[in-house]
Amino acid sequence: MRKKRYLFYVLTIWTVLLIPLVGMVWYPTESSAEKKELTKWPVINADNWWDLANLVEMSTYFEDHFSFRQEMITANSFIRSGLLKSETTDQVIVGNNGWLYFSGDLNDFQEVDILSKRELNCIMHNLNLMNNYIEQQGSRMILTIAPNKSTLYGNNMPYYYLEGESSNLQLLTKLLENTDITYVDLDKLFQEQEDVLYFQKDSHWTTKGAVLVYNALMEKMELVHETYENHPYTVENNHTGDLEEMLYPMAIEKEDDIVYEKEASYIYVNDIIDNMDSWIETSNPDKETKLLMYRDSFGEKLLPFIADAVGEGYFSRLVPYNLAQVVQYMPDYVIIERVERKIAAFAVEIPVMEGPLVNNVDTVEIKTDTTIEVNTNGSYLVVKGTTDETYINTDTEIYIAVEEVENEVTKTYQPFYTLTEAGNGNGYQLYLNSVSMPKGSYQINVITINNELAHTVAVMSWEK
């Protein structure tokens, strides 16, 4: 009898363990509420069937696709967050009073990984290059940064996460006050509101929050627009929170949001799935303004209001920003919207545009550990690398001089500054129009300037 019980116990355990695997034949998991792309089955052929790396990829594939995955995640989340008061995913923080927060905001909330003065200088340098380029094309750039949810409503964060006294957003906002860049300070704008304008179980703002931002942008552009201040609306229980979807994918409780009783005047020019598509074009025959907007997921609720207020709208979620589109579409305004936690990306995801020319400088050549890498990207020549940290200070300028050896013609450019893996802000990246460069031999010089003292810190020969 004891052996039968033991056998029954073993068979039961094995059956339960095999369900997720065997169930993949009929009920595999094909989508995920988590912010990640599901792993694909490895390509196995006669040349690599014995490769152990395939086993690792198969294991990862199973972890993403096993049957009843969403149901198990939901059950695990209820047990751990409800009974044990602990997080069940490294992407969601379970706060107080039913609030959920995105863990990617935690460093900003706790004042961790604060950008150095050099790194902030790199970001400001890059933003100024973008602003100058856009203005030269006859457009006007407007920059805005969407505050993290915990920045505005951190009072429901777990007690063991201590809020810092400063943040990268505050530091960057202070620097932007003394520039020619048109900046819409959303942190200040939201802090002035009495209403809570972010969702409880989502990382983004509500429709009312989107309207607040929309009005601020329209006012900065000085456009006549519908404010929606006294516009009728209904409250509907229609919003699925992205954070709750990651935590409880099979037990989602929708949140209330408002829906304005207004028929849109704009139409979509291209075929889209929804307002999260990477590229969207809109047209409104009742308006004249052209607008190009580089945005992230916070732009999803913004897009309908902005599209209704402009004649032609071009909305991109693609990074890096392709500023050649400014020349292509000739917009009146270029809006750049980015979430607070991605501020450092302004010096990581370098926009595609040719670097501006500057005057040639006399230098002293020295030997350093500066690196140069040259490759092509479509019609662009890309020059990038890292400069020797010994020659990088907070205000160091970096130039790239390109000399046609045969004609002895030298042109000097301002590159974008990039943050390196070590976080020292000593990288650089330059786009050049390779089509306009005649074939021949070139010498590429990397120049650093400190206190008006210029050094050539690296030299490279290149053939076209």
C-alpha positions as CSV (number, residue, x, y, z in Angstrom):
1,M,0.0,0.0,0.0
2,R,2.8,2.4,0.9
3,K,4.5,1.7,-2.5
4,K,1.3,2.4,-4.3
5,R,0.9,5.7,-2.5
6,Y,4.5,6.6,-3.2
7,L,4.0,5.7,-6.9
8,F,0.8,7.8,-7.1
9,Y,2.6,10.7,-5.4
10,V,5.5,10.6,-7.9
11,L,3.2,10.2,-10.9
12,T,1.1,13.2,-9.7
13,I,4.2,15.4,-9.3
14,W,5.5,14.4,-12.7
15,T,2.1,15.0,-14.4
16,V,2.0,18.5,-12.9
17,L,5.5,19.3,-14.0
18,L,4.9,18.0,-17.5
19,I,1.7,20.0,-18.1
20,P,3.6,23.3,-19.0
21,L,5.8,21.4,-21.5
22,V,3.3,19.0,-23.0
23,G,0.6,21.8,-23.1
24,M,2.8,23.8,-25.5
25,V,1.6,21.5,-28.3
26,W,-2.0,22.9,-27.9
27,Y,-1.7,26.0,-25.7
28,P,1.7,27.7,-26.1
29,T,2.3,31.2,-24.8
30,E,2.6,33.5,-27.8
31,S,2.5,36.9,-26.2
32,S,3.7,38.5,-23.0
33,A,2.5,41.4,-20.9
34,E,6.1,42.0,-19.8
35,K,8.1,44.6,-21.7
36,K,10.2,42.2,-23.6
37,E,10.3,40.3,-26.9
38,L,9.7,36.5,-26.5
39,T,12.6,34.3,-27.4
40,K,12.5,32.5,-30.8
41,W,13.3,28.8,-31.3
42,P,17.0,28.4,-32.3
43,V,17.9,27.6,-35.9
44,I,19.3,24.0,-35.8
45,N,21.0,22.4,-38.8
46,A,23.6,19.8,-39.6
47,D,26.4,22.2,-38.8
48,N,25.3,23.2,-35.3
49,W,23.1,20.5,-34.0
50,W,25.7,19.5,-31.4
51,D,26.3,23.1,-30.2
52,L,25.6,23.4,-26.5
53,A,24.4,27.0,-27.0
54,N,21.3,25.6,-28.6
55,L,20.3,24.0,-25.3
56,V,20.6,27.4,-23.6
57,E,18.3,29.0,-26.3
58,M,15.9,26.1,-26.0
59,S,15.7,26.6,-22.3
60,T,15.1,30.3,-22.7
61,Y,12.4,29.5,-25.3
62,F,10.6,27.2,-22.9
63,E,10.8,29.9,-20.1
64,D,9.0,32.3,-22.4
65,H,6.5,30.0,-24.1
66,F,5.5,27.2,-21.6
67,S,1.8,26.5,-21.4
68,F,-0.3,28.5,-18.9
69,R,2.6,30.9,-18.3
70,Q,0.4,33.9,-17.8
71,E,-1.9,32.1,-15.4
72,M,1.1,30.9,-13.3
73,I,2.5,34.4,-13.3
74,T,-0.8,35.8,-12.0
75,A,-1.1,33.2,-9.3
76,N,2.5,33.7,-8.2
77,S,2.0,37.5,-8.1
78,F,-1.1,37.2,-5.9
79,I,0.6,34.9,-3.5
80,R,3.8,36.9,-3.2
81,S,2.4,40.4,-3.3
82,G,-0.7,39.6,-1.3
83,L,0.6,37.3,1.4
84,L,4.4,37.8,1.4
85,K,4.4,41.5,0.5
86,S,7.2,41.1,-2.0
87,E,7.8,41.8,-5.7
88,T,7.2,39.0,-8.1
89,T,8.9,40.6,-11.1
90,D,12.0,42.8,-11.3
91,Q,10.0,45.2,-13.5
92,V,7.2,46.1,-11.1
93,I,7.3,47.6,-7.6
94,V,4.2,46.9,-5.4
95,G,3.5,50.1,-3.5
96,N,1.0,51.0,-0.8
97,N,-2.7,51.5,-1.3
98,G,-2.8,49.5,-4.5
99,W,-0.2,51.6,-6.3
100,L,2.2,50.0,-8.7
101,Y,5.5,51.5,-10.0
102,F,7.9,50.7,-12.8
103,S,11.2,49.6,-11.3
104,G,13.1,51.3,-14.1
105,D,12.4,54.6,-12.3
106,L,14.0,53.5,-9.0
107,N,17.5,54.9,-9.6
108,D,16.0,58.4,-10.3
109,F,13.8,58.1,-7.2
110,Q,16.7,57.1,-4.9
111,E,19.2,59.5,-6.4
112,V,21.3,56.6,-7.7
113,D,23.5,57.0,-10.8
114,I,23.3,60.8,-10.8
115,L,24.9,62.1,-13.9
116,S,28.3,63.9,-13.4
117,K,28.9,67.5,-14.5
118,R,30.7,66.1,-17.6
119,E,27.8,63.8,-18.5
120,L,25.3,66.6,-18.1
121,N,27.6,68.8,-20.3
122,C,27.5,66.0,-23.0
123,I,23.7,66.0,-22.9
124,M,23.5,69.8,-23.1
125,H,26.0,69.9,-25.9
126,N,24.0,67.3,-27.9
127,L,20.7,69.1,-27.3
128,N,22.2,72.3,-28.5
129,L,23.5,70.7,-31.7
130,M,20.0,69.4,-32.4
131,N,18.4,72.7,-31.6
132,N,20.8,74.6,-33.8
133,Y,20.4,72.1,-36.7
134,I,16.6,72.2,-36.5
135,E,16.5,76.0,-36.4
136,Q,18.9,76.2,-39.4
137,Q,16.3,74.2,-41.4
138,G,13.6,76.8,-40.5
139,S,11.9,74.8,-37.8
140,R,11.6,75.3,-34.1
141,M,12.5,72.7,-31.5
142,I,10.5,72.2,-28.3
143,L,11.9,69.8,-25.7
144,T,9.8,68.2,-22.9
145,I,10.5,65.4,-20.4
146,A,7.8,63.3,-19.0
147,P,8.4,62.9,-15.2
148,N,8.6,59.4,-13.8
149,K,5.5,58.3,-11.9
150,S,7.5,58.0,-8.6
151,T,8.8,61.5,-9.1
152,L,5.3,63.0,-8.9
153,Y,3.5,60.4,-6.7
154,G,6.2,58.7,-4.7
155,N,4.2,58.9,-1.4
156,N,3.0,55.3,-2.0
157,M,6.4,53.8,-2.7
158,P,7.4,51.1,-0.2
159,Y,9.0,52.5,2.9
160,Y,12.3,50.8,2.3
161,Y,12.9,52.8,-0.9
162,L,14.2,56.1,0.4
163,E,13.7,59.1,-1.8
164,G,16.8,61.2,-2.8
165,E,17.1,64.9,-2.5
166,S,18.0,65.5,-6.1
167,S,17.6,64.0,-9.6
168,N,19.0,64.1,-13.1
169,L,15.7,65.8,-14.2
170,Q,16.2,68.6,-11.7
171,L,19.9,69.0,-12.7
172,L,19.1,69.1,-16.4
173,T,16.1,71.5,-15.9
174,K,18.4,74.0,-14.2
175,L,20.9,73.9,-17.1
176,L,18.1,74.3,-19.6
177,E,17.0,77.5,-18.0
178,N,20.2,79.2,-19.3
179,T,20.0,78.1,-22.9
180,D,18.1,79.0,-26.1
181,I,16.3,75.7,-26.1
182,T,12.6,76.0,-25.8
183,Y,11.7,73.7,-22.8
184,V,8.3,72.8,-21.3
185,D,8.9,71.9,-17.7
186,L,6.3,69.1,-17.0
187,D,7.7,68.3,-13.6
188,K,6.8,71.8,-12.4
189,L,3.5,71.7,-14.3
190,F,2.3,68.4,-12.7
191,Q,3.5,69.4,-9.2
192,E,1.2,72.4,-9.4
193,Q,-1.9,70.3,-10.0
194,E,-4.2,69.1,-7.2
195,D,-5.5,66.1,-9.1
196,V,-3.6,62.9,-9.5
197,L,-3.0,62.7,-13.2
198,Y,-1.1,59.4,-13.5
199,F,-2.8,56.0,-13.4
200,Q,-2.6,53.9,-10.2
201,K,-1.5,50.7,-12.0
202,D,0.1,52.1,-15.0
203,S,3.4,54.0,-15.5
204,H,1.8,56.7,-17.7
205,W,-0.4,59.8,-17.3
206,T,-4.2,59.7,-17.7
207,T,-6.1,61.4,-20.4
208,K,-6.5,64.5,-18.2
209,G,-2.7,64.4,-17.7
210,A,-2.2,64.2,-21.5
211,V,-4.5,67.1,-22.0
212,L,-2.5,69.1,-19.5
213,V,0.7,68.4,-21.4
214,Y,-1.0,69.0,-24.8
215,N,-2.2,72.5,-23.7
216,A,1.3,73.4,-22.4
217,L,2.8,72.4,-25.8
218,M,0.2,74.3,-27.8
219,E,0.7,77.4,-25.7
220,K,4.4,77.2,-26.2
221,M,3.8,77.0,-29.9
222,E,1.3,79.8,-29.7
223,L,-1.3,77.9,-31.7
224,V,-5.0,78.5,-31.4
225,H,-6.4,75.2,-30.1
226,E,-9.2,73.5,-28.3
227,T,-8.3,73.5,-24.6
228,Y,-11.0,70.9,-23.5
229,E,-11.4,72.9,-20.4
230,N,-15.2,72.9,-20.5
231,H,-15.7,70.1,-23.0
232,P,-18.1,67.3,-22.0
233,Y,-16.7,63.9,-21.3
234,T,-17.7,60.6,-19.8
235,V,-15.9,58.4,-17.3
236,E,-15.3,54.9,-18.5
237,N,-13.7,51.9,-16.9
238,N,-11.6,51.2,-19.9
239,H,-7.9,51.4,-19.1
240,T,-5.6,48.5,-18.7
241,G,-2.5,49.4,-16.7
242,D,0.8,48.2,-18.2
243,L,2.2,47.5,-14.7
244,E,-0.8,45.4,-13.6
245,E,-0.7,43.6,-17.0
246,M,2.9,42.5,-16.2
247,L,2.0,41.6,-12.6
248,Y,-1.5,40.0,-13.0
249,P,-1.8,39.2,-16.7
250,M,-4.9,37.0,-16.2
251,A,-6.6,39.0,-13.5
252,I,-6.6,42.6,-14.7
253,E,-8.9,45.2,-13.1
254,K,-9.4,48.1,-15.4
255,E,-9.1,51.7,-14.2
256,D,-11.4,54.6,-14.9
257,D,-10.4,57.2,-17.5
258,I,-12.2,60.0,-19.3
259,V,-13.4,60.0,-22.9
260,Y,-14.2,63.4,-24.5
261,E,-17.4,63.6,-26.5
262,K,-15.7,65.0,-29.6
263,E,-15.3,63.6,-33.1
264,A,-11.7,63.8,-34.3
265,S,-11.0,66.1,-37.3
266,Y,-7.8,64.4,-38.3
267,I,-7.3,61.1,-40.3
268,Y,-4.4,58.7,-40.3
269,V,-2.5,58.9,-43.6
270,N,-0.6,55.6,-43.2
271,D,-1.9,52.2,-42.1
272,I,-1.5,51.8,-38.3
273,I,-2.4,49.3,-35.6
274,D,-2.7,51.8,-32.8
275,N,-1.1,54.9,-31.4
276,M,1.9,53.0,-30.2
277,D,3.1,52.4,-33.8
278,S,6.7,53.4,-34.5
279,W,5.7,55.8,-37.3
280,I,2.4,57.6,-37.7
281,E,1.3,60.3,-40.2
282,T,-1.9,62.3,-39.7
283,S,-3.7,65.0,-41.7
284,N,-6.3,67.6,-40.7
285,P,-7.6,69.7,-43.6
286,D,-8.9,72.3,-41.1
287,K,-5.4,73.2,-39.8
288,E,-2.2,74.4,-41.4
289,T,0.7,73.8,-39.0
290,K,3.2,71.0,-39.8
291,L,4.6,69.1,-36.8
292,L,7.2,66.4,-36.4
293,M,7.3,64.7,-33.0
294,Y,9.8,62.3,-31.6
295,R,8.1,60.6,-28.7
296,D,8.0,57.5,-26.5
297,S,5.1,55.6,-25.0
298,F,3.9,58.8,-23.2
299,G,3.0,60.1,-26.6
300,E,0.2,57.5,-27.0
301,K,-2.4,59.5,-25.2
302,L,-1.0,62.8,-26.5
303,L,-1.1,62.0,-30.2
304,P,-4.9,62.3,-30.7
305,F,-5.0,65.8,-29.2
306,I,-1.9,67.1,-31.0
307,A,-3.0,65.5,-34.3
308,D,-6.3,67.2,-34.1
309,A,-4.6,70.6,-33.6
310,V,-2.2,70.5,-36.6
311,G,-2.5,70.2,-40.3
312,E,0.2,67.6,-40.9
313,G,1.5,65.4,-38.1
314,Y,4.5,63.1,-38.2
315,F,5.0,61.0,-35.0
316,S,8.1,58.8,-34.6
317,R,9.0,56.3,-31.8
318,L,12.1,55.3,-33.6
319,V,15.5,55.8,-32.0
320,P,18.0,57.2,-32.7
321,Y,16.1,60.2,-34.0
322,N,16.5,60.7,-37.8
323,L,16.8,64.4,-38.1
324,A,17.1,64.1,-41.9
325,Q,13.3,64.0,-41.6
326,V,13.4,67.7,-40.6
327,V,14.7,68.4,-44.1
328,Q,12.3,65.9,-45.7
329,Y,9.0,67.2,-44.1
330,M,9.9,70.8,-43.3
331,P,7.8,71.0,-40.2
332,D,7.1,74.3,-38.4
333,Y,7.8,72.6,-35.1
334,V,9.8,69.6,-33.9
335,I,8.7,68.3,-30.5
336,I,11.1,66.0,-28.6
337,E,9.4,64.1,-25.7
338,R,11.3,61.7,-23.6
339,V,10.6,60.1,-20.2
340,E,12.7,61.1,-17.2
341,R,14.4,57.7,-16.8
342,K,15.8,58.0,-20.3
343,I,17.6,61.3,-19.9
344,A,21.0,59.7,-20.3
345,A,19.9,58.4,-23.7
346,F,20.4,61.9,-25.1
347,A,24.1,61.0,-25.0
348,V,23.8,57.4,-25.9
349,E,21.3,57.2,-28.8
350,I,22.9,59.7,-31.1
351,P,20.6,61.3,-33.6
352,V,21.3,60.9,-37.3
353,M,22.4,64.3,-38.7
354,E,25.7,65.6,-40.2
355,G,27.9,67.3,-37.7
356,P,28.2,71.1,-38.0
357,L,31.4,72.6,-39.4
358,V,33.6,74.8,-37.2
359,N,36.8,76.7,-37.8
360,N,40.0,74.8,-38.1
361,V,42.3,74.9,-35.1
362,D,46.0,74.7,-34.6
363,T,46.9,71.7,-32.4
364,V,49.8,69.9,-30.8
365,E,49.9,66.2,-31.6
366,I,50.4,63.9,-28.6
367,K,50.2,60.1,-28.1
368,T,47.1,59.0,-26.1
369,D,44.8,56.0,-25.6
370,T,42.1,57.6,-27.7
371,T,40.3,55.3,-30.1
372,I,38.9,55.9,-33.6
373,E,36.4,53.7,-35.5
374,V,35.2,54.5,-39.0
375,N,32.3,52.7,-40.7
376,T,29.4,53.5,-43.1
377,N,25.7,53.7,-42.4
378,G,23.7,54.2,-45.6
379,S,24.9,57.5,-47.1
380,Y,26.7,58.5,-43.9
381,L,30.3,58.0,-42.8
382,V,30.3,57.4,-39.0
383,V,33.3,58.4,-37.0
384,K,33.2,57.4,-33.4
385,G,35.4,56.3,-30.4
386,T,36.5,57.2,-26.9
387,T,39.0,59.9,-26.0
388,D,41.7,59.3,-23.4
389,E,40.2,60.3,-20.0
390,T,43.4,62.1,-19.1
391,Y,42.4,64.9,-21.5
392,I,38.7,65.1,-20.6
393,N,37.4,67.7,-18.1
394,T,33.9,68.9,-17.4
395,D,34.0,71.5,-20.2
396,T,36.3,69.8,-22.7
397,E,35.4,70.3,-26.3
398,I,36.0,67.5,-28.9
399,Y,36.5,68.2,-32.6
400,I,37.0,65.9,-35.6
401,A,39.3,67.2,-38.3
402,V,39.0,65.4,-41.7
403,E,41.8,66.1,-44.2
404,E,41.8,65.3,-47.9
405,V,45.4,64.2,-48.2
406,E,45.8,64.8,-51.9
407,N,44.2,68.3,-52.0
408,E,45.5,69.2,-48.5
409,V,41.9,70.4,-47.6
410,T,40.9,70.1,-44.0
411,K,37.4,70.4,-42.6
412,T,36.7,70.4,-38.8
413,Y,33.4,69.2,-37.3
414,Q,31.6,69.2,-34.0
415,P,30.6,65.6,-33.1
416,F,28.0,64.5,-30.6
417,Y,29.4,63.6,-27.2
418,T,28.6,60.1,-25.9
419,L,28.6,58.4,-22.5
420,T,30.9,55.4,-22.4
421,E,30.2,52.2,-20.5
422,A,32.3,53.5,-17.6
423,G,30.0,56.5,-17.5
424,N,32.7,59.1,-18.1
425,G,31.3,61.1,-20.9
426,N,34.4,60.8,-23.0
427,G,33.0,59.3,-26.1
428,Y,32.2,61.0,-29.4
429,Q,30.2,60.2,-32.6
430,L,30.1,62.1,-35.9
431,Y,28.0,61.6,-39.0
432,L,29.4,62.8,-42.3
433,N,27.7,62.8,-45.7
434,S,30.0,60.3,-47.5
435,V,28.3,61.0,-50.9
436,S,29.9,64.5,-50.9
437,M,33.3,63.2,-50.1
438,P,35.5,62.5,-53.2
439,K,37.4,59.3,-53.5
440,G,40.9,59.3,-52.1
441,S,43.0,59.2,-49.0
442,Y,41.9,60.9,-45.8
443,Q,43.4,61.6,-42.4
444,I,41.0,61.8,-39.5
445,N,42.2,63.7,-36.4
446,V,40.5,63.7,-33.0
447,I,41.0,67.0,-31.2
448,T,40.4,67.9,-27.5
449,I,40.4,71.5,-26.3
450,N,40.9,72.4,-22.7
451,N,41.3,76.1,-21.7
452,E,42.0,77.0,-25.3
453,L,44.8,74.5,-25.5
454,A,44.2,72.1,-28.4
455,H,45.7,68.6,-28.7
456,T,45.4,66.1,-31.5
457,V,44.9,63.0,-29.4
458,A,44.4,60.4,-32.2
459,V,45.1,60.1,-35.9
460,M,43.7,57.6,-38.4
461,S,44.1,57.1,-42.1
462,W,41.0,56.2,-44.2
463,E,40.5,55.3,-47.8
464,K,37.4,55.9,-49.8
